[in-house]
Amino acid sequence: MLEGKKIILGISGSIAAYKSAYLVRALKKMKAEVKVVMTDSASEFIGPLTLSTLSENPVYSQFSDKKTGAWTNHVELGLWADLMVVAPASASTLSKMANGHCDNLLIATYLSAKCPVWFAPAMDLDMYKHPTTKENIQKLESFGNICIEPTNGELASGLIGKGRMEEPEVIAQLIEKYFNNQHEFSGKKIIVTAGPTFEAIDPVRFIGNHSSGKMGVAIADEFAERGAEVTLICGPSSIQSNNNKVKRIDVTSAEEMYQAVFASQDTLDVAVMAAAVADYTPVSISSEKVKKKEGDLKVDLKRTKDILKSLGGVKKEGQVLVGFAMETQNELENASKKVKSKNADFIVLNSLREEGAGFKGDTNKVTFVYPNNKTTHFELKSKLDVAKDIADSVKDLLYV
Ligand code: CTP
């Protein structure tokens, strides 16, 4: 049920707009309060009267009422909502959302909304496949907006393929699940490490790695979305969290990351160590820039503290520890050794040999490896979806 939940339904111009009436009805049946914002071209596919009758609220489409001159306060509308769902989202509306092209009330409301935004694309298969559409969807996802993927089937053009808006009942159920999940981890303290660490050689040089921080930030956001109290301890990374409830601590070196993690180790329920922490750091840091000389340069390195292993060493009853392993060979064997030696509950293994997995991209292909040698393999998916799988598995371990 969605009692007390306020939902804005944005409708753009697509034949699938007729399905929006069913979506309003499904949401109302779940006891949500619904307000509809529609574009002019949406109203060519479905009449505002149908939607205002079903939603029991006025339907908004213009910045002002031509007769009375009254202004529609899109900012208020955007702030009112607990969730905004744009369904159907046409190719044009996706592009406007992705690029802030604010020429109608729906986009103005989208830009003013502080709540989570979902969108359900609906278009012909070739339009959906087009790189521009893909890029716009990726851009929206990078803002933290959630895409409800279209399904395969017969399209209005008569062609068969991917582009049909997801069924209204399914969208309503996803929304209900989302609100139910919001309390899944409430009261739980979760630390996520992310990004690389930089180990200084001198004031201008460091030893680092290619980790972008995307995976860790997605995990932090996912747990926060589900009600956890999340601290993200992040090495140098420009990736920003999309959830303002995530508390972020920026660090540079492995030692700083270790100190930040152990500052709250005692009260921790879950730790997900997604950072690519340097295993070695220079024995000493030169206070002045090292000048080049004839011949080779030797930098002596010493081991850093293994944060995950240290947490594993003092693990309390009920705490859940998750590690990552990036391997290039003997993947399962190495991950299996790691999960045991570090006393983790499971290791998220990704292999650099897998296409689409790894540091910089938006996708990952992972296997969860447990201490009892159980493994769960996952398909290639977005890092946002991998974060969901991790949160689901943590939930299973936390509430056994
Ligand atoms: N890790 C850590 N502290 C370190 C090093 C790694 O917490 N000093 C964590 C990482 O965040 C990750 C896991 O341990 O969760 C990775 O394990 P690790 O054995 O360090 O992997 P690699 O660095 O790839 O090491 P190896 O050379 O053994 O493969």
Residues whose N, C-alpha, C, O or C-beta is under 5 A from the ligand:
A	BS01	CTP	M273 A274 A275 A276 V277 A278 D279 T304 K305 D306 I307 L308 V322 G323 F324 A325 M326
